[in-house]
Amino acid sequence: MNKQNRLFTKILFLLGLFFVTASFAYFFKIYKNVVVTKSRTTQTTPQPTPTPDPLRIRNILLLGYAGGDHDGASLTDTIILARIYPKDKKIKLLSIPRDIWVPLPVSKGTTQHFKINHAFAIGLDDKKYPNKDEQYKGLYGAGTMARDAVSIITGITPENFIAINFQGFKTIVDELGGITVNVPYTFKDNYYPLQGLENDPCEKSDDDIKALTATISGDLLDQQFACRYETIDFKKGQTALDGETALKFVRSRHSDFNGNDFGRALRQQALLVGIKNKILSYGTLAKAISLINTLSKNLITDIDIKTALQIASEQDTFTDFTIESYSLTTDNVLTESLSSDRQYILIPKEGEDNWSGVRKYLQENF
C-alpha cells in the first residue's frame, strides 16, 4: 500500500468510527460549516504549549440526538466516550446511560440535577437558560456542557465532541450502501413508534382517551394505542441493515429482553463496529464525497481541521486497531432510583453524586 493510500485508509477509518474526523481535511469548504468554536467572549490569550505526545491517549465524546422540531429533539439518546490508545493499537468505547442523574450548571454559580442526556440540550437552549456561563452557550457550549457532565461522572475529560442527529445517521448508513452488524442478542419490540402517528387516537373517542388517561399512565397507557406502533424483530448474528432499519436497531426501547438503555448500549457499540468495517472497505475517495456532504448537514463537532489532520497523521494505519466495548450498568457501578419528582434515574451505588466507585471501576478496566 503506497503512502497516499495509507493516509486515505486512516482518514476513512476515523470517519466511520466517529461519524466524522480526518477526511474533512480534504473538504475544507464543507468541514468548516460543521466545526464550532468558542465565542469571542470566552477566548483566552494563547499560551505556549509543549508539542503533544503523538502516542498519548485521546478522548472523544460521541453524541446522538433526534433533531427536528418536536419536544426533546436535542436530548442525547446516545452518549459514548471513545478512547484511542495508539501505543496499544486499541480503541475503547464506554457507553454512558442517558438516565444518569448529574448536576448541570444551568446558571452562573448554580447547578440543578438532570438526567445526563439533558446536558447537550441545555447548552443549546440559550433562551430558556440565559444565565449560563458563556462557556456553556451556543453550539460549542452545548458540547462543552456534555463533555463536562461526562467528566463529573468518569473523571475523564473528553478533548473533543461529535454530535450527529438521527436523520443524518440514517442517511449516512444509506450512503454507505448499508452495513453489516453482528447483532449481539435476539430481541423483539412490539411498540416501536411510527413517525407521524404519535398522537393518533386509534379510533378512540375523546371520552375513551380521558378515561384511559385518568386510570393508567406511562407504557401501559401507550400500549392502548396500538396503531401508533409497529413490531420490529432482530435475530442474533450477522445482519445487513439499511439506514432506517439501523436506526430502529439502536433506538428500540420496549423489548422484553434487553430493551433498556444497557441493551441499547450494546447495540450502539455493535453498530459503530459495523460502520467502521464498511468504511475500511469503502473504496476510493471519490465515493466518499456524497457521504461528506451528508455529514456536513447533520453534524456538529469541535474537531478543527488541524486536529483532524493530526489524528490522521499520528499513526501509520488504523486498520489493525482493535475495539473494546464497556458500559456503566447496574451490574457494575450504578443503581436504580427515583428523583424527588418521581423520574426514573440512575445513581452511583455509593449514593447520589458519589462517583468514587465509578471512577475506580474505570481506572481498573477502562
N, C-alpha and C positions, 0 to 999 in steps of 0.2 A: 504493500500500500504506500503510495507516494505521500509527500508532505502535505499537499493540498487536500487529498482525500482523507488523511488522518484528521486534519483540522475540521473538515466538514462533518466527519463522524462524531467528533467531540461536541460540536455545536448542536447537531440534531439530537444527541443523547440528552443534553440538558433541556432542550425544548420539550422532548417527550416526557421527561421525568418531572419537570417543574412547570409544565404548560407553556413556559416561555423563559428563555435566557439568552444564551450567546448568539444564536442565529440572527437575532435582531441587529447585531453589529453590521450585517450586510445590508440592512434595510433601515438606515438611519431615519429617513423621512417618515417611515411608518412607526418605528420604535419610539421616537421622541413623543408621539401622541399618547403613549400609554405610561410613560415614566412620570412619576410625581416627585416633587422635591419639596424641601422645607420652604415655607413662606419667608419673605424677606425679613419679617419681624422676628423670626426665630433663628436667623442665620447668625453664626458667631464668627469671630475673626479666625481665619485658618491658622492652625498651629503646625509647625514642622513635626512630622511623624516618621519613625523609622520604617524602612522597607519591610513590608509584612512577609512572614514566612510562607512561601508558596505551598508548603505541606501542612499548614495549620488546618484545624477543624473549622468548617464553615457551617453556619446555622441559618436556614431559610424557612420562613413560615409560609405555609400554603393554606389559602382560604378559598372556600367555595360558597357562593351565596346565590339565591334565586334570581335576583334582579327583577325589573318590572316596576309597576306602579302600585301593587297591592300591599296590604299590611305585612310587615315582616320581610319585605323584599331584600333588605340588607343584612338580615341575620345570617350568620355563617353556619351553615349545616355541616361544613367540612372544615376541620382545624387540624392540620398535620405539621409537626415540626420535623424538618428534614435536616439531617446532619451528614456532611460529607467528610469522610476520613481518608484523605489522599494517601497517607502512608500505608494504611491497611487495605487500600483499594476497596472501600466499603461505604455504603450509604445506609443509614438507619432512619426509619420513619416512625415517628411517635404520634399516634392518634390521641387527640385530646377531646373527651366528650363535651358536647356543647352545653350540657346541663351543669357543669361545674360552677359552683357558687363562688364569686370572686368580687372583691371591692374594685370599683371603677371610678376614676377621677371625673365626675360629672360637672364639677365647677372648681374654681381655684381654691385649693386648700380643703376641699370636701370630696369624700368618696361615698358611694352608695353601692350596695350589693346588687348584682345582677348575675344572670347566667352568662358564662363567658362568651356565648355566641352573640351577645349584645354589644361587645366592645367595638367591633368594626362599625356597627350601625350607629352607635352613639357618637363615634368620631365623625361620621359622615353628616350627622344631623346638627348643624350649627344653629338652626332655627329653634329647635326645642331645647338645646343645651348651649346657649350663647355665652355662658360664663366659664367655659372650659379654658384651661391654659392654652396659649397659642399653639403649642406643640401638638395638641390633640384636635386641631381644627382642619377642615378640608380633607381632600383625598389622602394626602400624606399623613395628616393627623389621625385618620381612621386606621391606617396601617400601623402607626406608632402606638395607638392605644391597644390594638390587638397584640402587638409584639410585647408591650409592657405587661399585659394581662398574663400572657404565657410565661413571661419571666417571673412574675409573682409566684406562680404555681411550681415551675420547674427549677428556678434558679439559673436557667439558661436564657440569655438574651439573644433572640434572633437578630442577625445583622441586617437582614432584608425581608421583605414580604412580597408575595404574589397573590393577588385576588382575582378570581375569574367567576363570572356569572354562569348559571347553568345552561342558558341558551347558547352561549359561546362554547361551553364544554361539549354540548351535544353536536354542534356544527363541526367542531374540531375532529371528533371521532368520525363523522361522516366524510370530512375532507381526507382523512387518512384511509378511507375505503373500508371502515370498520376495523375492529380489533378483536383479538382472541384473548379471552380471560380464563384463568383457572379458577372457576367458582369454588370457594372453599367449603361450602356445605349446601345441601339441598334445602330449599325453602319455598313456601307458597304464601302469598299475600292476597287475601280476598278483598282488601279495602285500599287499593292504590287509587288516589284521587284522579278523576278525569278533568283535564283542564277545561274551564269554561262552565262546568256544571257544579261549582262549589255551593251555589245557593239554590239549586233546582229543588222544588218542593216534592218531586217524585210523586205527583198526582195526589198529594195530601192537601187537605183543606187547611185554611188558617186556624180553624178550631183544633184540628188534629195536631198541628205543629205546636200550638200553645199548650195543649195537654201534654204532649211529649216533653216539651221544654220544661214544664213545671215539675215533672216527675223524675227525669233522668238527665244526665249530662255526660260530657266527655265522649269517650269512644263508644259507650253504649248508645248515646244519642245519635252519633254519626252513623252508626250501623243501621239505624232505622230508615236511612235514605240510601238504599242500595243503588239507585240509578246514578249516584254521584261517583261510583267506584267501578273499577274493573279488577279482575283477578289476574295476577302475574305469577309465574311459576318458573323456578330455575333449578336445574339439576347439577349436582356436584360434578366437577371435572371441566375439561376444556370446552369452552362455549364461544361461538362467534357472536359479536354484538354490534349492532349499528348504533348511531348516536342516541336515538330515542330509547332503545332497549337498555343501553349502557346507563342512561340517566335513571331509568326505573330501577336498575340493578343496585345503584349506590344510594338511592333515596328511599327505597322501600322501608316502611317502619312498622307494619302490622302483622308480620309473620308470627305464628305461634312459636317458631323456633328461631332464636337469634334475631328477633325483629327489633331489638333495642339498639341503642347507639353503639354498643360494643360490637354487635354483629355488623352494623353498618361500617364500623372502622375496619374490620377485616375485609369487607368488600371494597372499600375505597382504596385500601392498600393493594389489593389484587388488581384493581383497575389501573393504578399507576404503573405497576409492573407490565401490564398488557400494553399500555401506551408506549412505554419505554421500548419494549421489544419490537413494536410496529415501527417506531421511528428509526430504530437502528437498521431496519431492512427497507427503508423508505425509498432509497434510490438516489436521484440526483437533486441538486439544489433547485433546479427549475420547477420540480414538482412541489416544492415547499412554498412557493410564492403565494398561492391562494390560501394556504394554511396560515401564513404570516399575516395576511390581510384580515382574516377572520379573527385572529388573536388580538389584533390592534383595536378592534371594535368592542371587545368583550373583556378586556383585561386591564388591571391596574397593578403597577409594580414600582418599587423604588430602586430597582437594579438598573443603574445607568449603563450606558454603552461601555464606558471604561471598565467598570466592574465585570460586565458580561464577557468582554474580551479577556480579562484577566482570568476569570474562572475557566474559560475555554482553553487558555494557553498554558495553564499551570500543570496540566497533566498531559502525558504523551497520548493516552487514549482512555476512554471511559468504558469501553466495551467489556473489559474484564472485571469491572466493579460488581460486587455482589450487593444485594438489597436485603436488609433485615427489617422486620416489622415488629413494633411494640405498641401496646395500648395501656392507658391508665384505666383500670376497671375496678369493679367491686371485688374481684378475685385477688387483687393485689393491694391497692392503696386507698380505694375510695369506699364510701358507704352511702346508701340512700337516705334521704331526709326530706323534710318539708320546710319551706321558708315560712316566715311569720304570716304571709298572705296565702299560704297553702299551695304554693307552687312545688312541683316535684323538682328536687335538686340533688346534686352530688357534692359531698364534702369529704375532706380527708378523714380517715379512720381515727386520727388523733384528735379530731374536733375541728369546728369551723375556723378557717384561716390559719390552721397549724399545718404548714406544708413540710415539716421536717421528715415525715415518713415518705412522702412523695419524692423529695429530693434525695433521700438516702437510697431509695429504690433505683432512681435514675443514675446515681453515682455508681451503683453496683452493676447495673445492667445496660445503661444507655450512654 
